[in-house]
Amino acid sequence: MLIGVIDTLVLDRNKDAGSDASSFFNGLVAKDPWYKDVVPDFEVLPESEIPEGSDYGVKFTSVCINTAIYLPYLLGQCLKNGVKVERAILGHISEAASLHQSGKKADIIINCTGLLSSKLGGVMDKTVIPVRGQIVIVRNDPKVMFTISGTDDGADELCYIMQRAAGGGTILGGTYTKNSWESQPDPNIANRIMKRAVDLCPALTDGKGVEALSVIRHGVGLRPLRTGGVRVEKERIDGTWVVHNYGHGGWGYQGSYGCSLGVVELVEDVLATKPKL
């Protein structure tokens, strides 16, 4: 199973309003969230069930993608449908047109270069920045997903717990550090992440503390954030149509299907206006 269905608890602290952490979760911790009529079992927590230190909370049934399985699955679907995968180094977006498997110049280029859209010639979008996220993956089973709007360890430090399906482990996060290209885990941050997770969900280790966490590995990812919002649009570059799809920050998986449909619409627009010889 690529996607697991799991009970989810979202907590909000009034004092986190306006912080980078709070902006990362944005609508998730809103008092009247957009998703309340979408997810099953949505319920506002009564005051008696809100943990100490939080001011508001909701619970609902949600999903968690095991990305380590999901990405190879998507690649397999591409190969199944005749996509040719090729590695190349490009200095300019227009060079991609020469990589079409037919040997002819491509009619359309789809730009999904993520963070490197900030450096790729012909795009050079300087509003795309890295947002560093550090995590710890453990074997422990929390039996629920947790998110809280912020922490007391810094404006760019987060606390969330996500259990991946199909033996993917449990992710403990995290950080939200803008303009950081650092790819190596920081042991001090890792310790804080683990402590926050256990404090938020003591059941993660059956009340035995941080020492009872069974660590699989530590990880760091650089979220490709576009400060002006995700870019899904078309433009002509050096005579070739380019459809852009980048800048999703930390919600690329969640929004991938909808954004892909937007790309398809733009491609169809280009093809509809292409002269027929």
ABEGO torsion letter per residue (X at the ends): XABBBBBBBBBBBAAABGBAAAAAAEAAABABBAAAAABBGBBBBBAAABBBGBABBBBBBBBBBBAAAAAAAAAAAAAAAGBBBBBBBBABAAAAAAABAAGBBBABBBBAAEAAAAABBGAGBAABBBBBBBBBBBABBAGBBBBBABBAAEAABBBBBBBBBGGAEBBBOEBBBBGBABABBBAAAAAAAAAAAAAABAAAAGGAEAAABBBABBBBBBBBBBAAEBBBBBBBBGGBBBBBBBGAEAAAAAAAAAAAAAAAAAAAAAAAABBBX
